[in-house]
Amino acid sequence: MGEDADATPRRYDELTWPEIDEAAGRGATVLIPVGATEDHGPHLPLDVDRRIVEAICEPAAAAREDILLFPTIDHGYLPHHMDYPGGITIGWRTFVDYVIDVCVSLAHHGFEKILLVNGHGSNHHLLELVTRQVILQYPHVHCAFLSWWQLEEVRDVAASVREAGPQGSAHAGEMETSIYLHLHPDRVDMDAAVRDVSYPESRHFNNLDLAGETRPEDSTPVTMMEWWSTISETGVMGDATAASSEAGELLLEAAVDGLDSVLEEFASHPIREIDDHHARPVDDRDYSPFRPR
């Protein structure tokens, strides 16, 4: 983690418009945390996905002068969790359009580097669609995303600190509980933490692991998301009882270091001109796949 990791990040919405214009002109990257509001078992509050991704983005942004930290997108896509009380789900079209609008607004103001950092599993595929659409509309802009558990540094640390193994590290399991326990121990009810691996064992389906899906060697990864109560009796998928604040601290530090590495390369990654290979001029202004709205 950088030496300035405890400093205060430059927050996009706390700047004046001349400061925003200056930041865009000097090539600042806009970092956007994306979370969700949903159940995380009987022991964790609903804000896990937001709090964790913010705790990763804030120190990473503070350690670099070329980053503006955007306000967190709080709510995401989770209709399959609505059989547990509390979740706020945003329709997938609404979510995609909203995040596209945020990124297109940033592109309009001259920002050419936009990185979304995701904290909620079911946002993942939608954010991929968002980033593709933004680049189609603004070819001179790099708009990218990652989910924090994809960071190689996180996977490396998870492999060494997890007590419950891959099966214990899915939703509200050992990894999320450990990080939240480190961040906000007063908000975690470890007396209510459970080990819930009630989802059916399968060669191909539901072999979930937050730090990288772990499957039998002879399996085929098949994606299917069922209603949450059909694969979890408590809302937990994993082993929350194995969590520790010490492991959470190591995982969080790894995530911040990993994000810093991504930001370093992202800032210098070249934006190249499109080389249209048609033999004749092509007018695609009205071709909807290139202009989604």
C-alpha positions as CSV (number, residue, x, y, z in Angstrom):
1,M,0.0,0.0,0.0
2,G,1.3,3.4,-0.9
3,E,2.8,5.8,1.7
4,D,-0.2,8.2,1.3
5,A,-2.8,5.5,1.7
6,D,-4.2,7.2,4.9
7,A,-4.6,10.6,3.2
8,T,-7.9,11.9,2.0
9,P,-8.8,11.1,-1.6
10,R,-9.8,13.9,-4.0
11,R,-13.6,13.5,-4.3
12,Y,-15.2,14.3,-7.5
13,D,-18.3,15.9,-6.1
14,E,-16.4,18.1,-3.6
15,L,-14.6,20.0,-6.4
16,T,-15.7,23.2,-8.2
17,W,-16.4,23.1,-11.9
18,P,-13.1,24.9,-12.7
19,E,-11.3,22.2,-10.6
20,I,-13.2,19.5,-12.5
21,D,-12.2,21.1,-15.8
22,E,-8.6,21.2,-14.8
23,A,-8.5,17.6,-13.6
24,A,-10.0,16.4,-16.9
25,G,-7.5,18.5,-18.8
26,R,-4.5,16.9,-17.1
27,G,-5.8,13.4,-17.6
28,A,-7.1,12.4,-14.2
29,T,-8.7,8.9,-13.9
30,V,-12.2,8.8,-12.4
31,L,-12.6,5.9,-10.0
32,I,-16.2,4.7,-9.4
33,P,-17.1,2.3,-6.6
34,V,-20.2,0.2,-7.4
35,G,-22.0,-1.6,-4.6
36,A,-25.4,-2.9,-3.6
37,T,-27.9,-3.1,-0.7
38,E,-28.7,-6.7,0.0
39,D,-28.9,-9.4,2.7
40,H,-25.6,-10.9,4.0
41,G,-26.8,-13.5,6.4
42,P,-28.0,-13.1,10.0
43,H,-24.7,-11.6,11.1
44,L,-23.9,-8.8,8.7
45,P,-25.7,-5.6,7.7
46,L,-27.1,-4.8,4.2
47,D,-24.3,-2.5,3.3
48,V,-21.5,-5.0,3.0
49,D,-21.0,-4.7,-0.8
50,R,-20.8,-0.9,-0.5
51,R,-18.6,-0.7,2.5
52,I,-16.0,-3.1,1.3
53,V,-15.6,-1.6,-2.2
54,E,-15.4,1.9,-0.6
55,A,-12.7,0.7,1.8
56,I,-10.7,-0.5,-1.2
57,C,-11.2,2.5,-3.4
58,E,-10.7,5.3,-0.9
59,P,-7.0,4.5,0.1
60,A,-6.1,3.5,-3.5
61,A,-7.4,6.9,-4.6
62,A,-5.8,8.8,-1.8
63,A,-2.4,7.3,-2.6
64,R,-2.4,8.7,-6.1
65,E,-2.6,12.4,-7.3
66,D,-4.1,11.4,-10.7
67,I,-7.4,9.9,-9.2
68,L,-10.8,11.5,-8.6
69,L,-13.0,9.3,-6.4
70,F,-16.6,9.4,-7.6
71,P,-19.6,8.9,-5.2
72,T,-20.5,5.3,-4.8
73,I,-23.3,3.8,-6.8
74,D,-25.1,2.3,-3.9
75,H,-27.8,0.0,-5.4
76,G,-27.4,-2.8,-7.9
77,Y,-29.0,-5.8,-9.5
78,L,-30.2,-8.5,-7.1
79,P,-33.7,-9.8,-8.0
80,H,-32.8,-13.3,-6.9
81,H,-32.2,-12.0,-3.4
82,M,-35.7,-10.6,-2.9
83,D,-36.8,-13.7,-1.1
84,Y,-34.8,-12.4,1.9
85,P,-35.9,-9.1,3.5
86,G,-34.1,-5.9,2.9
87,G,-32.6,-5.9,-0.6
88,I,-33.0,-3.1,-3.0
89,T,-32.9,-4.3,-6.6
90,I,-32.6,-2.1,-9.6
91,G,-33.9,-3.4,-12.9
92,W,-31.0,-4.5,-15.2
93,R,-31.9,-2.1,-17.9
94,T,-32.3,0.8,-15.5
95,F,-29.0,-0.1,-13.8
96,V,-27.1,-0.4,-17.1
97,D,-28.6,2.9,-18.5
98,Y,-27.9,4.7,-15.3
99,V,-24.2,3.7,-15.1
100,I,-23.8,4.4,-18.8
101,D,-25.2,7.9,-18.3
102,V,-22.8,8.5,-15.4
103,C,-19.8,7.4,-17.6
104,V,-21.0,9.3,-20.7
105,S,-21.4,12.4,-18.6
106,L,-17.8,12.1,-17.5
107,A,-16.7,11.5,-21.1
108,H,-18.6,14.6,-22.1
109,H,-16.6,16.7,-19.6
110,G,-13.4,15.4,-21.1
111,F,-12.3,12.5,-18.8
112,E,-10.7,9.8,-20.9
113,K,-10.0,7.2,-18.1
114,I,-12.9,5.8,-16.1
115,L,-12.6,2.7,-13.9
116,L,-15.5,1.1,-12.2
117,V,-14.7,-1.1,-9.2
118,N,-17.5,-3.6,-8.4
119,G,-18.4,-5.0,-5.0
120,H,-21.5,-7.1,-5.9
121,G,-21.5,-10.3,-7.8
122,S,-24.6,-9.8,-10.0
123,N,-23.4,-6.4,-11.1
124,H,-20.4,-8.0,-12.8
125,H,-21.9,-8.9,-16.2
126,L,-23.9,-5.7,-16.4
127,L,-20.8,-3.5,-15.8
128,E,-19.1,-5.4,-18.6
129,L,-22.0,-4.3,-20.9
130,V,-21.7,-0.7,-19.6
131,T,-18.1,-0.4,-20.3
132,R,-18.4,-1.8,-23.8
133,Q,-21.3,0.6,-24.6
134,V,-19.4,3.7,-23.3
135,I,-16.4,2.9,-25.5
136,L,-18.7,2.5,-28.5
137,Q,-20.1,5.9,-28.0
138,Y,-16.8,7.5,-27.0
139,P,-14.0,5.7,-28.8
140,H,-11.4,8.1,-27.4
141,V,-12.3,7.1,-23.8
142,H,-11.1,4.1,-21.9
143,C,-13.9,2.8,-19.6
144,A,-13.1,-0.4,-17.8
145,F,-14.3,-2.4,-14.8
146,L,-13.2,-5.1,-12.3
147,S,-14.7,-6.9,-9.4
148,W,-12.4,-6.5,-6.3
149,W,-12.2,-10.3,-5.7
150,Q,-10.7,-10.8,-9.2
151,L,-7.5,-9.0,-8.1
152,E,-4.6,-11.4,-8.3
153,E,-3.2,-10.0,-5.0
154,V,-6.5,-10.9,-3.3
155,R,-6.5,-14.4,-4.6
156,D,-3.0,-15.0,-3.5
157,V,-3.7,-13.8,0.1
158,A,-7.0,-15.7,0.2
159,A,-5.2,-18.9,-0.6
160,S,-2.9,-18.5,2.4
161,V,-5.2,-17.1,5.1
162,R,-8.6,-18.8,4.5
163,E,-9.5,-21.4,7.2
164,A,-12.6,-22.7,5.5
165,G,-11.2,-23.1,2.1
166,P,-12.9,-22.2,-1.2
167,Q,-16.3,-23.6,-0.2
168,G,-16.4,-21.2,2.7
169,S,-15.7,-18.0,0.7
170,A,-18.8,-17.2,-1.3
171,H,-21.6,-14.8,-0.3
172,A,-21.4,-13.5,3.3
173,G,-18.8,-16.3,4.0
174,E,-15.3,-16.2,5.4
175,M,-13.8,-13.5,3.1
176,E,-16.6,-10.9,3.3
177,T,-17.1,-11.4,7.0
178,S,-13.4,-11.1,7.7
179,I,-13.1,-7.8,5.8
180,Y,-16.2,-6.3,7.4
181,L,-15.1,-7.6,10.8
182,H,-11.8,-5.7,10.3
183,L,-13.6,-2.5,9.1
184,H,-16.6,-2.4,11.5
185,P,-16.3,-5.0,14.3
186,D,-19.2,-3.4,16.2
187,R,-21.6,-4.0,13.4
188,V,-20.9,-7.8,13.1
189,D,-22.8,-10.3,15.2
190,M,-20.4,-13.2,15.2
191,D,-22.8,-15.1,17.6
192,A,-25.2,-15.2,14.7
193,A,-22.6,-16.2,12.1
194,V,-23.2,-19.6,10.5
195,R,-21.6,-22.1,8.2
196,D,-24.1,-22.7,5.4
197,V,-23.1,-25.0,2.6
198,S,-26.7,-26.2,2.0
199,Y,-26.6,-25.5,-1.7
200,P,-26.6,-28.8,-3.7
201,E,-23.2,-30.3,-4.5
202,S,-22.7,-30.4,-8.3
203,R,-20.0,-31.2,-10.8
204,H,-20.9,-28.3,-13.0
205,F,-23.2,-25.9,-11.2
206,N,-22.9,-23.6,-8.1
207,N,-19.3,-24.2,-7.4
208,L,-18.8,-20.7,-6.1
209,D,-15.7,-19.2,-4.6
210,L,-15.3,-15.4,-4.1
211,A,-11.6,-15.6,-4.7
212,G,-11.9,-17.5,-8.0
213,E,-14.4,-20.3,-8.9
214,T,-13.0,-23.7,-7.8
215,R,-14.4,-26.6,-9.7
216,P,-13.5,-30.3,-10.1
217,E,-10.9,-30.7,-12.9
218,D,-13.3,-32.6,-15.1
219,S,-16.1,-30.1,-14.8
220,T,-17.5,-27.6,-17.2
221,P,-18.3,-24.1,-15.8
222,V,-22.0,-23.6,-16.3
223,T,-23.6,-20.3,-15.1
224,M,-27.0,-20.4,-13.5
225,M,-28.3,-18.1,-10.8
226,E,-31.3,-19.5,-8.8
227,W,-33.5,-17.8,-6.2
228,W,-31.2,-17.4,-3.2
229,S,-33.5,-19.3,-0.8
230,T,-33.2,-22.4,-3.0
231,I,-29.4,-22.6,-2.5
232,S,-29.0,-21.1,1.0
233,E,-31.0,-21.7,4.2
234,T,-29.7,-18.6,6.0
235,G,-28.6,-16.2,3.2
236,V,-25.0,-17.2,3.7
237,M,-23.1,-19.2,1.1
238,G,-20.0,-20.3,2.9
239,D,-18.5,-20.4,6.4
240,A,-18.9,-17.1,8.2
241,T,-17.7,-18.7,11.5
242,A,-14.2,-19.0,10.2
243,A,-13.8,-15.3,9.7
244,S,-11.2,-13.2,11.6
245,S,-10.3,-9.5,11.6
246,E,-6.7,-10.4,11.1
247,A,-7.5,-12.2,7.8
248,G,-9.8,-9.3,6.8
249,E,-6.9,-6.8,7.3
250,L,-4.6,-8.8,5.0
251,L,-7.3,-9.3,2.4
252,L,-8.1,-5.5,2.4
253,E,-4.5,-4.5,2.1
254,A,-4.1,-7.0,-0.8
255,A,-7.1,-5.5,-2.6
256,V,-5.8,-1.9,-2.2
257,D,-2.3,-2.9,-3.5
258,G,-3.9,-4.8,-6.4
259,L,-6.1,-1.8,-7.3
260,D,-3.1,0.5,-7.2
261,S,-1.3,-1.7,-9.6
262,V,-4.3,-1.6,-12.0
263,L,-4.6,2.1,-11.7
264,E,-0.9,2.6,-12.5
265,E,-1.2,0.6,-15.8
266,F,-4.6,2.0,-16.7
267,A,-3.4,5.6,-16.6
268,S,-0.6,4.9,-19.1
269,H,-2.5,2.4,-21.3
270,P,-2.5,4.1,-24.8
271,I,-5.8,5.2,-26.4
272,R,-5.4,4.3,-30.0
273,E,-7.2,5.6,-33.1
274,I,-9.8,3.4,-34.8
275,D,-8.5,2.2,-38.2
276,D,-11.6,1.6,-40.2
277,H,-10.9,-1.1,-42.8
278,H,-13.9,-0.5,-45.0
279,A,-13.0,0.1,-48.7
280,R,-15.6,2.9,-48.8
281,P,-16.9,5.4,-46.2
282,V,-19.4,4.0,-43.9
283,D,-22.0,6.1,-42.1
284,D,-23.0,4.3,-38.8
285,R,-24.8,7.2,-37.1
286,D,-28.1,5.5,-37.3
287,Y,-26.9,2.0,-36.7
288,S,-28.3,1.1,-33.3
289,P,-25.7,-1.4,-32.1
290,F,-23.1,1.4,-32.2
291,R,-25.4,4.1,-30.9
292,P,-27.5,2.4,-28.2
293,R,-29.6,5.5,-27.4
